[in-house]
Amino acid sequence: MSGACRRRAGRKGLPALRSAVLVLLSAAALSAAGCGTREGPDPDREPPVTIRFAYQDRVADAASIIAVARDLFAEEGVHVQPFIFSSGPACAETLVAGGADIGTMGDTTAVIAVSRSPVKIIASHGGGEHRHRIIVAGSSPIRSPSDLVGRRLAIKKGTSTYGGLLSWADSAGLDLSEVTVIDMRPQDMGDALHAGAVDAIVASEPTPSLVEDRGGRELATLGGLGNNYPILLVARTEFLREHPDAVIRFLRALLRAADIVDDTPDEAAQIIAAKTGLSPALARRAMAHHYYRVQVDPLTQSSLAATSRFLLDQQIISTAPDLSLAIDHTLLQEAAERDVPEAGP
């Protein structure tokens, strides 16, 4: 399936919905008048399915943040237990260990996960070619990739950013063995650069924008390499098999959340700001480095294929996953083919 899988406001289904409501109201009136008997709860009915959802407090996960904040999952009839983390690898660890049913992560982490564990990619819900950036101090003499030789570079290893850095360095002719690469949490990078403990940082938004606000300067983005750096939804294969309807409802909620970002970006930025602690203006600026669409489009698939080949060449994975099996977009297709109602105010 290609292109954005989105359906606007369930306008086509409104006549049928009104008819259904009238039928239900008529039935309720007859029952209240004594023309029916009131039944108790069905003891054989299964309880609602709970989806344990591991997502990130990063602007790339805006659709997830908005869906949780606006109770869109509940409106779609699925109960979600959210767990919020600060990186894709943390989400992946929780998912693979059985502590979550669906998790969000970047392309590098997702490829590693599907190559080693019984999980599948069910969609991308955001991304951005230039969402990973290299930032140096404003007064730094570093002006080109070769200037990083002998310098200290902070990055969170194992992330999509790290995979992008490896590819960027390869394309720029930079030998990273000549750079001191330091594993560091994104939330610590600004202080480290400001204090002179590192010479450059590489991170996804909003970290670069936050550091720029403190006087940092962009050296480069990790764009221009044919990768849209998708943020992927990865699910346990067993859960997909046992609860497909719950996953479809889950995806419908994310389709609605993506519409909120597109239709009311200022409102979306306010929600992201409240969750992340960013100012609304900075949240909006950081979000501008992204797209927010729930999809499995050709560019995302080719990006994953390129990432798989690169990780294999770098011996980070021993076998490249068969993406035709590792990606299952059938539930997304079904979710997109149903009318998606507008989110409430």
C-alpha positions in Angstrom: 0.0 0.0 0.0 1.4 3.4 -0.8 0.7 7.0 0.2 -0.9 8.4 3.3 -3.5 6.1 4.8 -5.9 8.7 6.1 -9.7 9.2 5.9 -11.3 12.4 6.8 -14.0 12.9 9.3 -16.6 10.1 8.9 -18.8 12.2 6.8 -19.9 9.4 4.3 -21.1 7.3 7.2 -23.3 10.0 8.8 -26.6 9.0 7.2 -26.2 5.3 8.2 -25.1 6.4 11.7 -28.2 8.6 12.2 -30.4 5.7 11.1 -28.6 3.4 13.5 -29.1 5.9 16.4 -32.8 6.2 15.6 -33.2 2.4 15.7 -31.4 2.2 19.0 -33.5 5.1 20.5 -36.7 3.4 19.4 -35.6 0.1 21.0 -34.8 1.9 24.2 -38.2 3.6 24.2 -40.0 0.3 23.8 -37.9 -1.3 26.5 -38.7 1.6 28.9 -42.4 1.2 28.2 -42.3 -2.4 29.3 -42.2 -3.9 25.8 -38.9 -5.7 26.5 -37.0 -7.2 29.3 -33.7 -5.9 30.6 -30.9 -8.3 30.3 -27.9 -8.5 32.6 -24.2 -8.6 31.4 -23.3 -11.5 29.2 -21.0 -13.7 31.4 -19.5 -15.2 28.3 -18.5 -11.9 26.8 -14.7 -11.3 26.7 -13.5 -8.2 28.7 -12.1 -5.3 26.6 -8.6 -5.9 25.3 -5.9 -3.7 26.8 -3.0 -2.7 24.6 0.1 -1.9 26.5 1.7 0.9 24.5 5.3 2.0 24.8 5.9 5.3 23.2 8.3 8.3 23.4 8.2 11.8 24.8 9.8 13.1 21.6 8.2 15.4 19.0 8.5 12.6 16.4 5.9 10.7 18.5 3.4 13.6 18.3 0.6 11.4 17.0 1.0 9.0 19.9 1.2 11.8 22.4 -1.9 13.5 21.0 -3.9 10.2 20.8 -3.2 9.6 24.5 -3.8 13.2 25.6 -7.1 13.5 23.8 -8.4 10.0 24.8 -8.7 9.0 21.1 -8.0 5.4 21.8 -10.9 5.2 24.3 -13.2 6.9 21.7 -12.3 4.2 19.3 -13.3 1.5 21.8 -9.9 0.2 22.8 -8.2 0.5 26.2 -4.6 1.6 26.1 -2.2 1.4 29.0 0.6 3.9 28.1 4.2 3.7 29.1 6.4 6.6 28.1 10.1 6.5 27.4 12.8 8.8 26.1 14.2 6.6 23.4 13.3 3.9 20.8 15.7 1.3 22.3 13.9 1.6 25.6 10.5 1.0 23.9 12.0 -1.9 22.0 13.4 -3.5 25.1 10.1 -3.3 26.8 8.3 -4.7 23.8 10.7 -7.6 23.2 10.7 -8.5 26.9 6.9 -8.8 26.8 6.1 -5.7 28.8 4.3 -4.0 25.9 2.2 -5.1 23.0 3.0 -2.2 20.6 6.0 0.2 20.7 7.3 3.1 18.7 10.9 3.3 17.5 13.1 4.6 14.7 14.2 2.6 11.7 17.5 1.3 13.1 15.9 0.0 16.3 13.0 -1.5 14.4 15.2 -3.4 11.9 17.2 -4.8 14.8 14.0 -5.8 16.6 12.4 -7.6 13.7 15.6 -9.3 12.8 15.9 -10.8 16.3 12.5 -11.1 17.8 8.9 -12.2 17.0 7.6 -8.7 16.2 6.3 -7.0 13.1 6.2 -3.5 11.8 2.5 -2.4 11.3 3.0 1.2 10.2 5.0 4.4 10.4 3.3 7.3 12.1 5.8 10.0 11.5 9.4 10.8 10.4 11.5 13.4 8.7 14.6 13.4 6.6 16.1 16.3 8.6 14.9 15.5 12.1 18.4 14.3 13.1 21.0 17.1 13.3 24.6 17.7 14.4 25.0 20.7 16.6 28.2 22.4 17.8 28.8 25.4 20.0 28.2 28.8 18.3 31.9 29.7 18.7 33.2 26.3 17.7 35.8 26.1 14.9 34.2 22.9 13.6 32.8 23.8 10.1 33.0 20.5 8.2 32.8 16.8 8.8 36.6 16.5 8.7 36.8 19.0 11.6 35.3 16.3 13.8 38.4 14.2 13.7 39.9 14.1 17.2 36.8 15.7 18.7 34.2 14.4 21.2 30.8 13.6 19.7 27.8 12.7 21.9 25.0 10.5 20.6 22.6 7.9 22.0 23.9 4.6 20.6 21.5 2.0 19.2 19.0 4.7 18.0 17.8 5.8 14.6 20.1 8.8 15.0 23.1 6.5 15.5 22.2 4.5 12.4 21.9 7.8 10.5 25.2 9.0 11.8 27.0 5.9 10.6 25.5 6.4 7.1 26.2 10.1 7.1 29.8 9.6 8.1 30.3 7.0 5.4 28.9 9.3 2.8 31.0 12.2 4.1 34.2 10.2 4.1 34.5 10.6 7.9 36.2 7.7 9.8 34.4 7.5 13.1 37.2 5.6 14.6 39.1 8.9 14.6 36.3 10.5 16.6 35.6 10.0 20.3 32.0 8.9 20.2 30.3 9.2 23.6 27.1 7.4 24.4 24.8 10.0 26.1 21.2 10.5 26.8 19.7 13.4 24.7 18.5 15.2 27.8 22.1 15.5 29.0 23.6 16.8 25.7 22.8 20.5 26.0 24.6 20.8 29.4 27.5 18.7 28.1 28.0 20.9 25.0 27.5 24.1 27.0 30.1 23.1 29.6 32.6 22.0 26.9 32.5 18.3 28.0 31.8 17.4 24.3 32.5 19.2 21.1 29.4 18.2 19.1 26.1 16.4 19.7 23.9 14.4 17.3 20.3 14.0 18.2 16.7 14.0 17.0 14.3 16.9 17.6 13.6 18.6 19.9 17.2 18.3 21.3 18.9 20.2 18.4 16.4 23.1 18.7 16.8 23.2 22.5 20.6 23.4 22.1 20.3 26.1 19.4 18.3 28.2 21.8 21.3 28.0 24.2 23.7 29.3 21.5 24.4 26.1 19.5 24.9 26.1 15.8 23.9 23.4 13.2 26.8 21.7 11.5 24.7 19.4 9.4 21.6 17.3 9.2 21.6 13.6 8.6 19.4 14.1 5.5 20.1 13.7 1.9 20.8 10.0 2.1 17.5 8.7 0.7 16.1 7.9 4.2 13.0 9.5 5.7 13.9 8.2 9.1 10.4 6.9 9.9 9.1 6.4 13.4 7.6 3.0 13.3 4.9 1.1 15.2 6.1 -2.4 16.0 3.9 -5.0 17.6 4.3 -8.5 19.0 3.3 -11.0 16.4 1.3 -13.1 18.9 -0.8 -10.0 19.9 -1.5 -9.1 16.3 -2.7 -12.7 15.7 -4.9 -12.8 18.8 -6.4 -9.2 18.8 -6.6 -7.8 15.2 -9.7 -5.7 15.9 -8.1 -4.0 18.9 -5.1 -3.1 16.7 -7.4 -1.7 14.0 -9.1 0.5 16.5 -5.7 1.6 17.8 -4.6 2.6 14.4 -7.8 4.5 13.7 -7.0 6.6 16.8 -3.6 7.4 15.4 -5.1 8.3 12.0 -7.2 10.9 13.8 -4.3 12.2 15.8 -2.3 12.7 12.6 -5.2 14.7 11.2 -5.1 17.0 14.3 -1.4 17.8 13.6 -2.2 18.6 9.9 -5.5 20.5 10.5 -4.7 22.4 13.7 -0.9 22.6 14.1 -1.0 25.3 16.8 -3.3 23.1 18.9 -1.0 20.1 18.3 2.0 22.1 19.4 0.2 23.1 22.6 -0.4 19.5 23.4 3.2 18.5 22.7 4.5 21.4 24.7 2.4 20.4 27.7 3.7 16.9 27.5 7.4 17.6 26.8 8.0 20.8 28.8 8.9 22.7 25.6 7.5 26.1 24.9 4.7 26.0 22.3 6.9 28.0 19.9 9.8 25.7 20.2 7.6 22.6 19.9 6.2 24.1 16.7 9.7 24.7 15.4 10.9 21.2 16.2 7.8 19.7 14.7 8.4 21.5 11.4 11.3 19.0 10.8 8.8 16.2 10.7 5.9 14.8 8.8 3.0 13.1 10.6 1.2 10.5 8.5 0.2 6.9 9.4 1.3 4.9 6.4 3.5 2.2 4.9 4.6 4.0 1.8 7.2 3.1 -0.8 9.8 5.6 0.6 9.4 4.1 4.1 9.9 0.6 2.8 12.9 1.6 0.8 14.4 3.4 3.8 14.0 0.3 5.9 15.6 -1.8 3.2 18.6 0.6 3.0 18.9 0.6 6.7 18.8 -3.2 6.8 21.6 -3.4 4.2 23.7 -0.9 6.0 23.3 -2.6 9.5 24.3 -5.9 7.9 27.4 -4.3 6.3 28.3 -2.8 9.6 27.8 -6.3 11.3 25.3 -4.8 13.7 22.8 -7.5 12.6 23.8 -11.0 11.4 20.9 -11.5 8.9 18.9 -8.9 7.1 15.1 -9.4 7.8 12.8 -10.3 5.0 10.8 -7.1 5.0 8.0 -8.6 3.0 7.3 -10.7 6.1 8.5 -8.2 8.7 6.0 -5.5 7.6 2.3 -6.3 8.0 0.2 -3.4 6.7 -3.1 -5.3 6.4 -4.6 -4.0 9.7 -3.6 -0.4 8.7 -5.3 -0.8 5.4 -8.5 -2.0 7.1 -8.3 0.8 9.6 -7.9 3.4 6.8 -10.8 2.0 4.8 -13.3 2.6 7.7 -14.6 6.2 8.2 -12.5 8.0 10.7 -14.7 10.4 12.9 -13.5 13.8 13.8 -11.8 14.3 17.1 -13.8 16.2 19.6 -12.9 19.7 20.8 
